């Protein structure tokens, strides 16, 4: 049986990894500044992570959500403490797409409405409503297109209020820093006014923190730079450091009832062990402080690149924008310099999403390689 061919693949086969490095079958070392789409938060094969997951699977890897799982309670309490999101409630699932799917579904239940407002260049997942709210017609099948979604320009407050005033919108979903779309952000006035408009028109304000959460921006969540109170916060990627886990944080104004949401694998014992370890390491190793420190250093180093048109993003969710397509440059960084970086919907932008443990010496290696390729 062959694999369903939906991924264009680089000719590299990693077989092991440690912190910010991955190694192929020939033991060639690659510097990983992409973290598998911002998934690797505390470094590949962190010793505490390996021990905790190994210990947990030796005891119990899984049982259903029909029984007590104190690890979920511990996770909710620890997440509340480190994130500062007081009084929210936690629902655990398996991925970012599933998190956003549940967020939209919950918003529709809560408001008894069904339309969704999303924004140009946003990406929220590949499942039913999540993909309909994603600004990429190529990945929206006819069965998904039946969802009622309006895509607005990022920052369009006039269009937002006009849409909300029709009183049929259950949710406004937004990435405070766009990931796949290319690291675009709007203004403080936009985010804070959008939050107020949602509350005025009884619409759930969903902060999609799937890529930007868990310390990646230097704050625990990207929205925390602004004076907003999301009704629902979706999380995934960095929360499990590679173990499949996602979830939503739910404001206490939204009430639970039996059967409202559900999942087979979400919140299983291994997922909890992975996420609890990530939270512990972020705190113990002061990784959010490291994010701010390394981000400042990265920004300074970027000034040495005259070909750079723009530097986007915050923390360790960064985009280097040029005035030419970067596909060939990325390939050369991989094959000539053994450095992984990411692409975006913006064809001129390289995404930098390393482990939060990355150090200045790794940034130096990247910029020397970048200079070499650009000057050649």
Buried (B, 14 or more C-beta within 10 A) or exposed (E): EEEEEEEEEEEBEBEEBBBBBBBBEEEEEBBBBBBBBBBBBBBBBBEBBEEBBEEBEEEEEEEEBEEEBEBBEBBBEBBBEBBEBEEBBBBBBBBBBBBBBBBBBBBBBBBEBBBBBBBBBBBBBBBBBBBBBBBBEEEBEEEBEEBBBBBBEBBBBEEBBEBBEEEBBBBBBBBBBBBBBBBBBBEEEBBEBBBBBBBEBBBBBBBBBBBBBBBBBBBBBBBBBBEBBBBBBBBBBBBBBBBBBBBBBBBEEBEEEEEBBEBEBBBBBBBBBBBBBBBBBBBEBEBBEBBBBBBEBBEEBBEEBEEBEEBBBBBBBBBBBBEEEBEEBBEBBBEEBBBBBBBBBBEBBBBBBBBBBBBEEBBEBBBEBBBEBBEE
